[in-house]
Amino acid sequence: MSQELRAVDWTGTGLTLIDQTLLPHRAETVDVRDVDTLVDAIQRLVVRGAPAIGAAGAYGVALALLEGEREGWSETQVRQAVARIREARPTAVNLMVCVDRVMARFAEGLDAVLAEAAAVQREDVEANRAMGAFGADWLLKRTGEDRPLRILTHCNTGALATAGWGTALGVIRELHARGRLEVVHADETRPLLQGSRLTAWELVQEGIPHCVQADAAAAGTILRGDIDAAVVGADRIAANGDTANKVGTVGVALACAYAGIPFLVAAPTTTVDLATPTGDDIHIELRGEDEVLEWAGVRTAPAGSRGHNPAFDVTPGRLVTGLVTERGVLEVSAGQLPGDLLR
Ligand code: MRU
């Protein structure tokens, strides 16, 4: 089912987003007709995942043009509205890259903007399909296993987090399609437990065997020998291979390095940011304290506690065994750098 799933869709007059705050219990969509609603949807994680927010941002340029027409905005006001979309979340570079790509056609008008946004969406699905195949080939070769693999994943990287098919989850889906997947251990992941709510939901739709585990179970599961490889997505990959992804990812990478199993990052080249030299230069989004001090609106920590809520962390490139993009696999910990792929 999730093959056809579109987290972000253009209706002709606006955007339809699957409301990812309501899944898995309610599958509802939100209609977005103005820039304020889109910025709010990106910030509240109604739409989330680096490529999905990239696609939403791309169509957001069209939304700004249409709203500007309705409201009689000047070109400067439309550009300011687009800038607000571009800055709605800071860590995933895809949002900025996709908005800038579409803005390059701004002067040509709405039809050109929409054509570019549709290309962003289409190319992301194609990239995901390609990286799924490259990633599965690499994992099977690298692990050298004849039996189906036991894969750990962290965060949400399927069709909901992209324009379709998925990045890390695309690799997992490909392994499953080849009959080479035993089980997926899906970390529950914060903020808002997207691994348990969204990744698991997609795995159920696909009939892929899996279990949900607390993030804190990941290292022990890996060191006990229950996992053959970890596959995760990325929000921004610096020129030296340092990789920002969902908070908790670096712990998974450390455990994989200790256990000597592959740690594979799956991301389209739109996530590679050669203008960012290292992970230290990546802006890590700090979210509201309540997301860790409360659950479902109910306070779980004592009234006197403060919260610390980074949404992402950075895995050093030397812990990234493989980086798979739509162009193939780079062995980053062995010295290959993202720039090698883009040349
Ligand atoms: O906060 P989110 O849900 O937008 O973060 C998503 C992640 O960190 C994903 O792992 C990442 O975007 C990979 S994208 C398919």
Residues whose N, C-alpha, C, O or C-beta is under 5 A from the ligand:
A	BS01	MRU	R48 G49 A50 P51 H154 C155 N156 T157 A161 T167 G233 A234 D235 N245 K246
